[in-house]
Amino acid sequence: MKRVSFAEFGGPEVLRLMDEEEPHAGPGRIRVAVRAAGVNPVDWRIREGQVLGAHPTVLPSGVGIDAAGVVDEVGDGVTGVEAGDHVFGEGSSTYAEFAVLSAWVRMPEGLTFEEAAGYPSVVETALRVLREVEVRPGQTLLVSGASGGVGSAVLQIARERGIAVIGTAGAANQDYLRGLGAAATTYGEGWAGRVRRLGRVDAALDLAGSGVLRELVELTGDPRKVVSIADLTAPEFGVRFSGVAGSMEDALGEAAGLIARGKLHIPVEKTYTLAEAAAAHADSRAGHTRGRRVLTV
């Protein structure tokens, strides 16, 4: 089978599309014929060797953790799913023609494989940081870097829970944020003042790692009301850095329910082939994403 892998840490150029042996589903796992794989910032951080503590990597290594596809092997002890089912979930080395998943859920009616592949990690992250920042219904949440996959999910889930949201993003994504129910403003010089004019901020999330933690603490008045998923200097500001995933099974179940009820939709901004994985990583690292980037198989 074809699989994207890398034999050394480095830039996008270390990625290679290789012929590899097919993986197989062990106990408690399923294998899918991958139709699409989500592209996440953690993918290129692993490739660069940034997060070896959280993601020990043995070289050569495959790439990718999110996928959507058709079940074709069911491991021992697995119930409730069979060959031919359409699922999306989390696994390993998902930039490939076949991948083994450790957590999955059936795809809701009407969802495409490309859309489904964009949900697992971003929804788990969105649910986790909303829980950790302890924002409550009736309060206002500020989301810095709100137009990407996690931000898109946070805005919609927060609004569904009765939480008002303010989002910052580039000028081109202002209408997109407003369409998700957020009061929107641009980042850049004077951004904190623009946020203040939009109203009180009770809690804040840093999703972009763009050096705004000091201002987020000032806006909330309490570093304990700020959570970052992207700035490793967070502890220097008394801010919590969220990097340990919660229950993917629970997150996938909640995501499927929200999608089925029409309460959550994350658009796919761009698709790439497996051979274009390096370009997908370069684009993801550059930021300014509206929704998700995915590889198609």
Secondary structure as UniProt FT lines:
FT   STRAND          2..6
FT   HELIX           12..14
FT   STRAND          16..19
FT   TURN            27..28
FT   STRAND          30..38
FT   HELIX           41..48
FT   TURN            49..54
FT   STRAND          61..62
FT   STRAND          66..74
FT   TURN            76..77
FT   TURN            83..84
FT   STRAND          86..92
FT   STRAND          98..106
FT   TURN            109..110
FT   HELIX           113..117
FT   HELIX           120..133
FT   TURN            137..138
FT   STRAND          140..144
FT   HELIX           149..160
FT   TURN            161..162
FT   STRAND          164..169
FT   HELIX           171..173
FT   HELIX           174..179
FT   TURN            180..181
FT   STRAND          183..186
FT   TURN            189..190
FT   HELIX           191..198
FT   STRAND          203..206
FT   HELIX           213..220
FT   HELIX           223..225
FT   STRAND          226..228
FT   TURN            232..233
FT   HELIX           234..237
FT   STRAND          240..241
FT   HELIX           248..260
FT   TURN            261..262
FT   STRAND          268..273
FT   HELIX           274..276
FT   HELIX           277..286
FT   STRAND          291..296
//
